[in-house]
Amino acid sequence: MRPPLPRFERYVLAEILPPLAGALAVVIVLLLLALLEGAVAPLLAKGADPLLVARLVALNIPEALAGALPIALMFAALLGLSRLAADSEIKAALASGVPTSRLFRPVLLLAALVALLAFGLNELLVTRAKVQAQNVQREIVLDNPRVIGLGEAAAGGRGGLVLRDALNRAISVGEALPGGELRDLRIVTMQTGQAPREVITARRGRLEPGSNVLELGDGRRVTFQDARPVTVLTFQHGTLPVQDVQASFDGGQGTLKPIYLPLPELLARTQAYRQQHIRAPGDFTALHRKFAEPLAALALAFFVVSLAVFAFRSGQNLGLVWALLLSFAYYATWSVFKVMGENGALPAVLAAYAPDLVALLVGAVLLWRAGRR
């Protein structure tokens, strides 16, 4: 007797949803542990307010969830379908007249919902959370300037913390000493698409807790016009008012990365770059990633079902080890193409969609080979 198809599809989903929830929890915990090691622990060690640090961690959860959804779906679908194949339930369903396409439908439907959820999280929560995270980082710095000293460790030894204020000035700090004294400061007043307008260097400085005035000592101020120095002034003591300081604890420039900008803002920026013939591979790659990364759920779902069909036809057993290996392989592929796109080594559209295309191509090959068995 042929079983009702909706019941079979619900049964497939029932096998996938529990491991999906578990995989999401595991991935989020791993990402938060990485954050704990890279930034949270050094912040607490430097005396940062624990409540502010806890807010910083909470504001990173939406990004972790959105990024974990496609990989968690692949992991869960592979485990669920492997269980059905190992217990011969897929074999029984196919023998009773259920076509292979009915195995794809519930998984792809779930993947479409995951893709929409990931896109919505990115646009509605992640972009706002990142802005709030910058404000929390600023509060941490102004509450206890000693945390500036963790910048070098958080950046892997590539330099200290970088601040940026509302006047488009990038303030890099090489070292923070006990008592709040800062060393090796460099303040660069930026101009969009042009050379810096002003560069101030100082051997020492101080930012008092709760203050918006940076005290500088033993420094030099150089102004530029058309990238050429116009005036050079040395000073023993000076003050620099700073406004709406934003901080970055990862060696960044204290501004939001393009991927964290709202889609309308990123579209407007990239359109302006096109009109001005400006190469900005990071921005264009981020624009395509906003769509490619949620769509990865569909590509990975197609790949996993194709793999399950191939494994069933070839008599192979897929399990936890395969799920872990394939999840790592996708993450590694995504990371490589992302870096290549941001550095202009590949066209932005190719770098963003290549991991999805690879999953679709491999899935199609597996289906073709399964059909020949």
Secondary structure, 3 states (H helix, E strand, C coil): CCCCHHHHHHHHHHHHHHHHHHHHHHHHHHHHHHHHHHHHHHHHHCCCCHHHHHHHHHHCHHHHHHHHHHHHHHHHHHHHHHHHHHCCHHHHHHHCCCCCHHHHHHHHHHHHHHHHHHHHHHHHHHHHHHHHHHHHHHHHHHHCHHHHHHHHHHCCCCCCCEEECCCCEEEEEEEECCCCEEEEEEEEEEECCEEEEEEEEEEEEEECCCCCEEEEEEEEEEEEECCEEEEEEEEEEEEEECCCCEEECCCCCCCCCHHHCCHHHHHHHHHHHHHHCCCCHHHHHHHHHHHHHHHHHHHHHHHHHHHHHHHHHHCCCCCHHHHHHHHHHHHHHHHHHHHHHHCCCCCHHHHHHHHHHHHHHHHHHHHHHHHCC
